[in-house]
Amino acid sequence: MLVSDVTTTLDGVLEVLDAAAVRRFAERAVAALGRHREEIDQLNVYPVPDGDTGTNMHLTLVAARDELAAHPPGALGDAVGQLARGALMGARGNSGVILAQILRGLADLIGDGSPGGVAAGLAEGAKAARAAVAHPVEGTILSVADAAALAARDAALAARPLAEVVVAALDQAVAALALTPEQLPVLATAGVVDAGGRGLVVVLGALCGEVTGEEFDLPEVTPGEELAATPAPVTSAYGYEVQYLLDAEEAAVERLRTTLDGLGESLVVVGGPATWRVHVHVADVGAAIEAGVHAGRPYQIGVTDLTQQVAGRTCLDPDARGVVVVCAGDGLDEIFQAEGAVTVGANPSTAELLAAVRRAAAGRVVILPNDSNTHAVATAAAGEAYHEGIKVRVVPTRSSVQAMAALAVRDAARRFEDDVIAMAEAAGKCRYAEVTIAGRHALTVAGECRPGDAIALVEGEVHLIGQDLRALCRDLVDRLLGGGGELVTLVLGADAPDGLAGELTAHLAAAWPFADVQCFDGGQPHYPLIVGVE
């Protein structure tokens, strides 16, 4: 049954596609691929059964949508171009790269968004996608794209309205998808349709939904339980997927295609005229990257061990958000975990932070390092996470009280990047200080300190030295509030003397009655007191 057989048309359908509709389509497509992601992943048996086609197409559309959202509203051509640019820069896997090329073709010829323009754009996208693949294979997303483009062209030539053009494209895409097992034996053996083709059908369904105002119920294609439970092993000799962006001239890229084609399989190169997205499966990772260096400037290099990916398929919600916090102390662990954060002990390695990012099980993660020395490690972990399809941002917090301030302003209703900015601003407005005990003799900007002296560091620099820890803590909060502040956060350490929290709270109430005070038992070692003032 074709989609159009069960769809009714509403009044007020779009007669042309405009920039605002493209923005809504991007949101629809991301949501639709999110709903179908796991189903598409389970269909993934070609070119390798790595179980990530749905995830890769979803991540590609998320990147495209985010790029479009980062620009102010403009003309139709600008909007589709931004969508295509975002898809190119964020493309994941073979299917994501091809989807980016289809969007690029649509942007090139969509014109005024009329039925003829949309049909021409779909045709150009299908043509460009086929040209980008070194060895096109029938029964894949390429066949589905061709069928959709041909149906759209015929409807446009017959002077049909836009709604009928896009529904015709979807109808024929569904029909072509059903034929993919007959065209590609590996699909017939597994009893599935092509995963990439299914993803394109979902995207076209989102386009039809935007144009017609209808929600389209796509035919079910979920594989049987046996296939879903026991993914086939990777049998190809080319066990590594290599992807990178490349700044190079077109002539150099043509030579690169020849080189990579001799090194592996599943070669797709899209983009131009200056920036290209390269995807290939190889046995020799170094040779594939070296070929890119000879052609131009490769960057955002990602390498995936396909055998390991199949062995441990993971489900990740690319739109979900998570937080990783570096901290020491049972109390701080409990505080941050209560805020939904994954916690890591002090002075973590890159591997430990990356493992924590994975535990967050989210496509967008913020790391709060709480130490300037950990910032570089967090940045390295963020770079590694990028290759796994996780967008990580590091907010440069230098103390646990700054992390508390950052978490207090989180808002999932904001765009992720806007939320990161808000968290960084909140952390930056929080002045922090720490009280500790000197372990050795030293000369400081505040004078000479001896082993056993209590010292107060304000944002890393010694400001106060004394022998009475309680008195020094009182002097510290007075000095911090002397510069202004409305909220004081006190975090008591494992070595804090009994009654210190009550003494400081009473002192603040008497000396600074307009300041709100919150007190926590952090349990951190080495620092009897950490103070934050906002």
VMD Tcl script that draws the C-alpha trace (Angstrom):
set ca {
  {0.00 0.00 0.00}
  {1.33 3.43 -0.89}
  {1.43 6.27 1.60}
  {-0.92 8.34 -0.52}
  {-3.55 5.61 -0.31}
  {-4.01 6.28 3.41}
  {-3.38 10.02 3.53}
  {-5.96 12.77 3.31}
  {-5.00 16.32 2.38}
  {-5.75 19.18 4.74}
  {-6.71 22.70 3.75}
  {-3.89 25.21 3.90}
  {-1.13 22.97 2.53}
  {2.00 24.72 1.32}
  {2.05 25.79 -2.31}
  {5.78 26.53 -2.20}
  {8.59 25.64 0.19}
  {9.94 28.71 1.99}
  {12.71 29.32 4.53}
  {10.40 29.01 7.54}
  {9.12 25.68 6.25}
  {12.70 24.44 5.85}
  {13.37 25.20 9.52}
  {10.23 23.30 10.55}
  {11.15 20.44 8.23}
  {14.57 20.18 9.89}
  {12.94 19.79 13.31}
  {10.47 17.24 11.92}
  {13.25 15.23 10.27}
  {15.35 15.15 13.45}
  {12.36 14.03 15.51}
  {11.33 11.41 12.95}
  {14.81 9.91 12.68}
  {15.00 9.91 16.46}
  {11.82 7.82 16.63}
  {13.03 5.38 13.96}
  {16.72 5.34 14.88}
  {16.87 1.99 16.65}
  {14.69 0.33 14.02}
  {17.01 1.56 11.24}
  {20.09 0.50 13.21}
  {18.69 -3.03 13.38}
  {18.20 -3.13 9.60}
  {21.86 -2.27 9.02}
  {23.56 -5.25 7.32}
  {25.15 -3.52 4.29}
  {27.90 -2.58 3.53}
  {28.89 -3.84 7.01}
  {26.52 -4.90 9.82}
  {27.74 -2.24 12.23}
  {24.28 -1.32 13.49}
  {24.69 2.46 13.27}
  {22.92 3.69 10.13}
  {19.95 5.15 12.00}
  {22.19 6.76 14.58}
  {24.48 8.22 11.91}
  {21.63 9.67 9.86}
  {20.07 11.12 13.00}
  {23.34 12.73 14.08}
  {23.84 14.14 10.60}
  {20.40 15.77 10.64}
  {20.97 17.07 14.18}
  {24.14 18.80 12.96}
  {22.26 20.18 9.96}
  {19.41 21.50 12.09}
  {21.80 23.08 14.57}
  {23.71 24.85 11.80}
  {20.45 26.23 10.42}
  {19.29 27.32 13.88}
  {22.56 29.18 14.45}
  {21.72 31.65 11.65}
  {19.00 34.30 11.65}
  {16.03 33.68 9.33}
  {16.84 34.46 5.72}
  {15.94 33.50 2.18}
  {15.02 29.97 1.10}
  {18.34 29.38 -0.66}
  {20.24 30.48 2.44}
  {18.22 28.18 4.70}
  {18.67 25.06 2.56}
  {22.33 25.91 2.03}
  {22.89 26.18 5.78}
  {21.09 22.87 6.28}
  {23.33 21.23 3.68}
  {26.47 22.82 5.14}
  {25.63 21.58 8.63}
  {25.01 18.08 7.29}
  {28.34 18.09 5.48}
  {30.30 19.24 8.52}
  {28.51 16.84 10.88}
  {28.00 13.85 8.54}
  {28.43 10.44 10.18}
  {29.05 7.17 8.42}
  {28.37 6.17 4.85}
  {24.65 6.90 5.09}
  {25.14 10.29 6.73}
  {27.60 11.40 4.07}
  {25.20 10.39 1.28}
  {22.31 12.16 3.04}
  {24.45 15.31 3.23}
  {25.02 15.12 -0.52}
  {21.29 14.73 -1.20}
  {20.67 17.89 0.82}
  {23.45 19.65 -1.09}
  {21.78 18.82 -4.39}
  {18.45 20.03 -3.08}
  {20.05 23.32 -2.06}
  {21.65 23.79 -5.48}
  {18.46 23.59 -7.54}
  {15.51 24.27 -5.24}
  {15.17 27.76 -6.69}
  {12.00 29.45 -5.48}
  {10.67 26.38 -3.67}
  {8.03 25.75 -6.34}
  {6.98 22.20 -7.25}
  {9.40 22.26 -10.16}
  {12.22 23.61 -7.98}
  {11.73 20.97 -5.31}
  {11.60 18.22 -7.94}
  {14.76 19.53 -9.58}
  {16.50 19.69 -6.21}
  {15.58 16.09 -5.40}
  {16.86 15.00 -8.81}
  {20.12 16.87 -8.34}
  {20.52 15.38 -4.86}
  {20.04 11.83 -6.13}
  {22.48 12.47 -8.99}
  {25.10 14.03 -6.73}
  {24.81 11.23 -4.17}
  {25.35 8.56 -6.83}
  {28.33 10.47 -8.25}
  {29.92 10.71 -4.78}
  {29.99 6.93 -4.29}
  {33.01 5.26 -5.87}
  {31.11 2.08 -6.75}
  {27.33 2.63 -6.66}
  {25.28 -0.43 -5.72}
  {21.60 -0.93 -6.50}
  {19.31 -1.83 -3.65}
  {20.68 0.92 -1.42}
  {19.74 4.48 -0.49}
  {20.86 5.48 -4.00}
  {18.08 3.43 -5.61}
  {15.51 4.89 -3.23}
  {16.71 8.44 -3.94}
  {16.52 7.83 -7.70}
  {12.95 6.54 -7.49}
  {11.83 9.48 -5.36}
  {13.43 11.99 -7.72}
  {11.88 10.41 -10.82}
  {8.39 10.42 -9.29}
  {8.76 14.04 -8.19}
  {9.90 15.04 -11.69}
  {6.92 13.34 -13.35}
  {4.47 15.00 -10.96}
  {6.04 18.42 -11.51}
  {5.99 18.00 -15.30}
  {2.28 17.21 -15.01}
  {1.85 20.59 -13.24}
  {0.80 18.96 -9.98}
  {0.89 21.08 -6.78}
  {3.76 20.82 -4.32}
  {1.90 18.50 -1.95}
  {1.34 15.96 -4.72}
  {4.94 16.26 -5.88}
  {6.40 15.40 -2.47}
  {3.82 12.69 -1.74}
  {4.59 11.09 -5.13}
  {8.27 11.13 -4.19}
  {7.51 9.46 -0.86}
  {5.23 6.87 -2.46}
  {7.88 5.77 -4.91}
  {10.58 5.83 -2.26}
  {8.48 3.41 -0.20}
  {7.96 1.21 -3.25}
  {11.67 1.28 -4.13}
  {12.60 0.43 -0.55}
  {10.43 -2.67 -0.69}
  {12.36 -3.81 -3.78}
  {15.83 -3.46 -2.25}
  {16.04 -7.13 -1.09}
  {15.48 -8.20 -4.70}
  {18.35 -6.00 -5.85}
  {20.87 -6.78 -3.12}
  {21.23 -10.46 -2.10}
  {22.72 -9.68 1.33}
  {19.46 -7.95 2.24}
  {17.37 -10.89 1.03}
  {19.51 -13.29 3.07}
  {19.01 -11.22 6.20}
  {15.32 -10.63 5.49}
  {15.54 -6.85 5.67}
  {15.24 -3.78 3.47}
  {18.13 -1.34 3.09}
  {18.74 0.69 6.26}
  {19.92 3.84 4.46}
  {16.94 3.70 2.13}
  {14.64 3.39 5.12}
  {16.26 6.45 6.65}
  {15.66 8.44 3.47}
  {12.01 7.37 3.48}
  {11.72 8.73 7.02}
  {13.25 12.06 5.94}
  {10.91 12.29 2.94}
  {8.01 11.52 5.26}
  {9.03 14.53 7.36}
  {9.10 16.68 4.21}
  {5.63 15.50 3.23}
  {4.40 16.18 6.75}
  {5.62 19.77 6.57}
  {4.13 20.43 3.15}
  {0.74 18.77 3.75}
  {0.31 19.26 7.48}
  {-0.28 15.51 7.82}
  {1.54 12.97 9.97}
  {2.50 10.05 7.71}
  {2.29 6.50 9.02}
  {5.14 4.74 7.25}
  {4.90 0.98 6.57}
  {6.50 -1.19 9.26}
  {9.85 -2.72 8.29}
  {11.26 -3.80 11.66}
  {13.43 -6.96 11.31}
  {12.65 -10.18 13.08}
  {13.80 -10.88 16.63}
  {16.56 -13.25 15.50}
  {18.34 -10.62 13.41}
  {17.96 -7.92 16.04}
  {19.33 -10.15 18.79}
  {22.29 -11.62 16.90}
  {23.93 -9.13 14.56}
  {26.15 -10.73 11.95}
  {29.90 -10.35 12.37}
  {31.94 -8.08 10.15}
  {33.55 -10.30 7.53}
  {35.13 -7.61 5.36}
  {38.91 -7.33 5.20}
  {38.47 -3.59 5.73}
  {37.72 -3.41 9.43}
  {38.19 0.31 10.08}
  {35.96 3.21 9.14}
  {37.94 6.41 8.53}
  {36.24 9.80 8.18}
  {37.58 13.32 8.00}
  {36.92 16.77 6.71}
  {39.41 17.92 4.11}
  {40.38 21.35 2.84}
  {41.75 20.73 -0.66}
  {41.46 21.68 -4.31}
  {39.24 19.61 -6.57}
  {42.13 18.22 -8.63}
  {43.81 16.92 -5.49}
  {40.55 15.35 -4.33}
  {40.20 13.47 -7.60}
  {43.65 11.96 -7.03}
  {42.63 11.17 -3.46}
  {39.57 9.26 -4.68}
  {41.81 7.03 -6.79}
  {44.19 6.40 -3.92}
  {41.47 5.59 -1.38}
  {39.61 3.42 -3.85}
  {42.70 1.25 -4.02}
  {42.99 1.10 -0.24}
  {39.48 0.03 0.74}
  {35.75 0.06 0.06}
  {32.59 2.06 0.81}
  {34.35 5.19 -0.46}
  {32.25 8.34 -0.45}
  {33.65 11.83 -1.01}
  {31.26 14.79 -0.97}
  {31.38 18.54 -0.71}
  {33.55 21.09 -2.48}
  {34.79 23.25 -3.94}
  {37.10 23.85 -0.95}
  {35.85 21.66 1.92}
  {35.13 17.94 1.51}
  {33.83 15.10 3.65}
  {35.72 11.82 3.16}
  {34.47 8.39 4.23}
  {36.10 5.02 3.55}
  {36.48 1.55 5.06}
  {40.12 0.38 5.10}
  {42.53 -2.07 6.66}
  {45.35 0.50 6.90}
  {44.16 3.55 8.82}
  {47.49 5.36 8.54}
  {47.55 5.10 4.76}
  {44.04 6.56 4.48}
  {44.94 9.54 6.65}
  {48.30 10.02 4.92}
  {46.50 10.16 1.58}
  {44.40 13.00 2.97}
  {47.54 14.84 4.09}
  {48.96 14.59 0.57}
  {45.70 15.98 -0.86}
  {45.27 18.91 1.53}
  {44.50 19.53 5.20}
  {42.50 16.78 6.90}
  {40.88 17.53 10.27}
  {38.15 16.19 12.58}
  {39.63 12.77 11.84}
  {37.57 9.87 13.16}
  {38.47 6.18 13.18}
  {36.01 3.45 14.17}
  {36.89 -0.21 14.69}
  {33.91 -1.77 12.96}
  {34.41 -5.17 14.59}
  {34.25 -3.63 18.07}
  {31.28 -1.49 17.12}
  {29.30 -4.57 16.10}
  {30.37 -6.46 19.21}
  {29.03 -3.77 21.49}
  {26.21 -1.85 19.91}
  {25.19 1.04 22.11}
  {22.00 3.05 22.09}
  {22.47 6.77 22.45}
  {19.91 9.53 22.36}
  {21.66 12.30 20.40}
  {19.25 14.95 21.72}
  {19.59 13.96 25.39}
  {21.83 16.07 27.61}
  {24.22 15.01 30.33}
  {26.79 16.49 32.70}
  {30.09 15.09 33.95}
  {31.58 16.67 37.08}
  {35.08 16.12 38.46}
  {35.07 16.19 42.25}
  {36.53 14.61 45.40}
  {34.50 13.84 48.52}
  {31.49 11.66 49.24}
  {29.30 14.66 49.99}
  {30.15 16.40 46.73}
  {29.51 13.14 44.88}
  {26.01 13.00 46.35}
  {25.33 16.68 45.64}
  {26.27 16.46 41.97}
  {24.65 13.07 41.41}
  {21.43 14.48 42.86}
  {21.61 17.03 40.03}
  {21.75 14.19 37.50}
  {25.50 14.44 36.88}
  {27.99 11.63 36.40}
  {30.91 12.17 38.79}
  {34.61 11.38 38.37}
  {37.34 11.49 41.02}
  {39.96 14.24 41.14}
  {42.82 14.32 38.63}
  {41.20 11.92 36.11}
  {42.83 10.61 32.95}
  {41.42 11.23 29.49}
  {40.19 7.63 29.41}
  {38.39 8.02 32.74}
  {36.64 11.20 31.60}
  {35.68 9.61 28.28}
  {34.21 6.64 30.14}
  {32.17 9.06 32.26}
  {30.92 10.84 29.13}
  {29.76 7.49 27.78}
  {27.99 6.70 31.08}
  {26.01 9.90 30.67}
  {24.27 8.13 27.74}
  {23.55 11.42 26.03}
  {24.41 12.97 22.70}
  {25.28 16.33 24.26}
  {27.40 16.46 27.38}
  {28.94 19.24 29.46}
  {32.13 18.55 31.45}
  {32.80 20.61 34.59}
  {36.50 19.94 35.39}
  {36.64 22.03 38.61}
  {40.42 22.39 38.29}
  {42.48 24.35 35.77}
  {44.89 21.42 35.46}
  {42.02 19.10 34.44}
  {40.76 21.44 31.73}
  {43.21 20.14 29.10}
  {42.34 16.53 29.94}
  {38.63 17.33 29.61}
  {39.25 18.95 26.22}
  {41.09 15.84 25.04}
  {38.20 13.64 26.20}
  {35.76 15.89 24.35}
  {37.77 15.41 21.16}
  {37.66 11.63 21.53}
  {33.92 11.69 22.24}
  {33.34 13.63 19.02}
  {34.39 10.56 17.02}
  {31.69 8.56 18.80}
  {28.97 11.02 17.81}
  {28.85 12.79 21.19}
  {29.00 16.57 21.30}
  {30.92 17.59 24.42}
  {31.53 21.09 25.69}
  {33.93 21.93 28.54}
  {32.89 24.72 30.90}
  {36.17 25.85 32.53}
  {35.13 25.65 36.18}
  {37.99 25.76 38.69}
  {36.10 24.87 41.87}
  {33.15 22.75 42.94}
  {31.24 25.91 43.95}
  {31.53 27.18 40.38}
  {30.12 23.85 39.17}
  {27.16 24.30 41.55}
  {26.55 27.76 40.11}
  {26.70 26.39 36.57}
  {24.28 23.55 37.31}
  {21.84 25.97 38.94}
  {21.18 27.77 35.65}
  {20.81 24.74 33.38}
  {17.73 24.91 31.19}
  {16.88 22.07 28.81}
  {14.47 24.37 26.97}
  {17.42 26.38 25.65}
  {19.56 25.38 22.68}
  {22.48 23.30 23.90}
  {25.10 25.87 22.92}
  {23.11 28.66 24.57}
  {22.84 26.57 27.72}
  {26.60 26.01 27.75}
  {27.15 29.77 27.47}
  {24.75 30.43 30.35}
  {26.51 27.83 32.53}
  {29.92 29.33 31.73}
  {28.68 32.84 32.58}
  {27.22 31.66 35.90}
  {30.45 29.88 36.80}
  {32.50 32.95 35.88}
  {30.42 35.17 38.16}
  {31.09 32.90 41.14}
  {34.22 33.92 43.05}
  {35.74 30.98 44.89}
  {38.19 30.46 47.73}
  {39.65 27.51 49.61}
  {41.08 27.04 53.08}
  {43.82 24.49 53.59}
  {46.78 23.73 55.88}
  {50.31 24.53 54.73}
  {52.50 21.48 54.34}
  {55.82 23.28 54.02}
  {57.55 26.60 54.54}
  {56.95 29.11 51.73}
  {56.98 32.79 50.87}
  {53.68 33.95 49.40}
  {52.18 37.25 48.26}
  {50.41 37.32 51.64}
  {53.65 36.77 53.58}
  {55.56 33.87 55.03}
  {53.78 30.64 55.94}
  {55.08 27.70 57.93}
  {54.01 24.05 58.10}
  {50.72 23.79 60.00}
  {49.55 27.34 59.25}
  {46.01 27.80 57.94}
  {46.04 29.52 54.55}
  {43.21 30.90 52.43}
  {43.52 30.93 48.67}
  {41.22 33.21 46.68}
  {40.95 31.98 43.10}
  {44.26 30.14 43.47}
  {46.32 32.87 45.15}
  {47.19 33.02 48.86}
  {45.39 35.95 50.52}
  {45.37 35.11 54.23}
  {47.66 33.22 56.60}
  {46.91 32.42 60.26}
  {47.27 29.90 63.04}
  {43.56 29.87 64.03}
  {41.62 28.12 61.27}
  {38.20 29.25 62.57}
  {39.24 32.91 62.70}
  {40.83 32.67 59.28}
  {37.58 31.27 57.82}
  {35.62 34.19 59.25}
  {38.14 36.69 57.86}
  {37.95 34.98 54.48}
  {34.19 35.30 54.08}
  {34.39 38.93 55.21}
  {37.03 39.66 52.57}
  {35.01 37.96 49.82}
  {31.76 39.76 50.70}
  {33.62 43.06 50.93}
  {33.68 42.96 47.14}
  {29.92 42.45 46.97}
  {27.75 39.36 46.76}
  {24.26 38.07 47.47}
  {24.72 34.32 47.82}
  {27.40 32.55 49.87}
  {28.01 28.83 49.44}
  {29.97 27.00 52.15}
  {31.28 23.49 51.45}
  {32.72 21.79 54.54}
  {35.56 19.32 54.05}
  {36.42 16.04 55.75}
  {38.85 17.84 58.09}
  {36.56 20.75 59.03}
  {36.49 21.31 62.82}
  {33.25 20.55 64.62}
  {30.79 23.41 64.67}
  {32.50 25.41 61.92}
  {29.37 25.49 59.74}
  {27.23 26.88 62.58}
  {29.84 29.47 63.56}
  {30.19 30.78 60.01}
  {26.44 30.82 59.41}
  {25.89 32.83 62.61}
  {28.72 35.23 61.74}
  {27.31 35.85 58.28}
  {23.82 36.44 59.67}
  {25.19 39.11 62.04}
  {27.76 40.78 59.80}
  {26.15 40.35 56.38}
  {22.39 40.01 56.96}
  {21.46 40.61 53.33}
  {23.48 37.64 52.02}
  {21.78 34.29 51.57}
  {23.82 31.35 52.86}
  {23.77 27.71 51.79}
  {25.93 25.14 53.53}
  {26.92 21.65 52.34}
  {28.91 18.77 53.76}
  {31.23 18.08 50.82}
  {33.63 15.69 52.55}
  {36.49 16.83 50.31}
  {40.03 16.03 51.51}
  {42.75 18.65 52.11}
  {40.35 21.63 52.13}
  {38.36 22.07 55.37}
  {36.36 24.84 53.66}
  {35.50 25.89 50.12}
  {33.60 29.17 49.70}
  {31.70 30.53 46.73}
  {30.26 34.05 46.47}
  {27.83 35.11 43.74}
}
mol new
graphics top color blue
foreach p $ca { graphics top sphere $p radius 0.5 }
foreach p [lrange $ca 0 end-1] q [lrange $ca 1 end] { graphics top cylinder $p $q radius 0.2 }
display resetview
